[in-house]
């Protein structure tokens, strides 16, 4: 089984990414369950705005798209900015919009039988809003969202330390991430055994 993690931090490498650090914890749990994980840091790629799979001129999104199609699990990891997903998380969702009209050889939408989850970090409240926005978008695209397919870390409203600078709350975020990984794998396995029917 394969998984793709989209790290939607606004910080390009080599800057440390709090969002990437928590996503790596979830990726580690997926690895323990036998899942091969590929991660993309969108800030390091050329991903122009749009709603098509390939915008040409060096667009890096097609290889991300191909990796998503080759995987059973997608994890979108986003920081919280002004209570909302990052602009790169929104851009990823917009680029995946093209998948709504893409079909496999059997005529079924390409996102059918794939599962998705969300990782969120931030030093302000708003994680549940970010989770709901991203999960809602991915359901529209055709992904299945398992029960409790998310984890997050923040220390409440207002400014504060970053995930990498503060250990408080890590136990909860990691335990929740362990459940997230297990639920993603279990649901992906169930869909592999019993695929969704073709839409009417």
N, C-alpha and C positions, 0 to 999 in steps of 0.2 A: 504494500500500500504506500502511496505517496501523498505528501502534503506540501503546499506552498504557503509561505508566510510573506505577506506584504508589510514591510515596516514603513509606515507613512510618517515617520518623523520629518520635520522640516530641516534637520541638520544633516548636511552631507558628511561623508567620511573625511577625515578620521575623527571627527568630533564624537564624544560619547553620546549614546542614545539611551535615554531612560526607557523609552518604549521598546527599543530593540532588546534591552536587557531582560525585561519581563517576558517579551515574546520568546526569547531564547530559553527561558525556564519552561514555557509550554512546549516549545520544540523539543526540549530534552525529554519531557514526559512522553511526547509522541514517539520519540526515538526508542524509549524504553518499551513501548508497545509494538515495536517492530516497523514503525513508519519511517520512510526515507523523506527527509525534510529538505526543501530548497527555499532559501530566503532571498528576497529582493529588497534592497533599500532604495526606494523610489527617488530619494533626493540625489542619488548617485547616477540616475539614469536620465535619458532624454525622453520624457513622456509629455508631449504637448497636449493641450486641451482638445477635446473632441469626443465624438460618440461613435467613432469607427475603430475597427480593429487595427488597421494599418494606415497611418497618415503619411507614410513615405519619408524621404529626406532624413534618414538616420533615426527614425522613430524606434525606440527600444521596446515599446509596448508589445509588438507581436511576439517576441520571445517570452515575455511574461504571460501573455495570453496562451501560448502553446504549452507552457509549463502548467498553467491552471487546468487546461484541457486534459493533460496527461496525469493529473492528480485526482484523488478522491476527496481530499480535504483542502479547504482554503481558510487561512487565518488572516484577518485584516487587523493590523495593530496600529493604533492611532493615539497620539497625545490629545489632550483636551485643550482647545484654545477658544477663549470667550464662550465656554460652555458647549462647544460644538466639535465635530471631527475636524482634523486638520484639512487644509486645502488639498493636500496630496491624497488623503483618503477619499475626499469627494471626487478628485480627478480619477482615481482608480475606479470608483463606482461608475462614473460617467463613461469611461472607456469600456467597462464591462457591459454597458447598456447594449452594445452591439451584439452581445451574446444572446439577447432575447430573441433575435431573429435568425440565429445560427442553429442549424440542426445537424444531428449525426446521421450516419448512413441509414439508420432505421427511421429517420424522420422525426425523432424526438429532440427537444431542445437540449443543447450541449451541456447545460448546467444541471439537468435532471440527474438524480442519483449521486450528486456531489453534495457534500455537507460543508457548512461554513460556521466560523465562530469569530469572536472579537476579543482583542486585548486592548485595554485602555490605561494610560497613565496620565497624571497631571497633579499639580499641587492645588487644585481647586475642585469643588464639587462639579458634577455634570456628567459623571461616567455613565450613569444609566441612560441619559439622553443620547450620548454618543453611541452606546450599544444599540439602543432602539433604532436610531437613524440608519446605522450600518446594517443591522440585521434586516430591517424592513426593506432596504434597497436590495440586499442579496436575495431575499425571498422573491422579490419582483423579477429578478434575473433568472430564477429557477432553482437556486440552491435550497437545500433543506437545512433548517436551523434546529439542531437537537435541543433537548432540555438543558438548561444551564451550560450553554456553549460559550461562555465568556469568563474572563477574570479582569480585575482592574486593581489599581493602586492609586490612592490619593489620601491626603490627611485632612480633608474637610475644606470648607470654603476659605477663600482668601489665599494670598501668597504663602509659600512655605518651602521647605527643602525638596529636593528632587529624589526620585526613587533610588538613584545610585549613591546619594549622600545620606540616606536615612534608612535604618533597618526596621523601624516601627511599621507594622502592618504587612511586612513581607510574609510572615507565616500564613496569614489569612489569604493573601493573594496567591501564594504558591499552592496551598491546599485546594483553593478554588480552581487554580490552573490544572491541578492533577485531575480533578473531576471533569473539567472541560475537556482535556485530552481523552480521557476514558470514554466520555459520551460521544465525542466526535468519531472515535474509532468504532465504537459499538454501532452507531447509527450508519456509518459508511459500510460496515460489514453487513448490516441488515439490508441495506439498499442493494448491495451487490448480490445478495441471495434472492431478493424479491424486488426487482426494479419497479419504479413508478410506471403507471400505464401511460400510453401516449395521450396527449391532450385531444379532446373531442374536436 
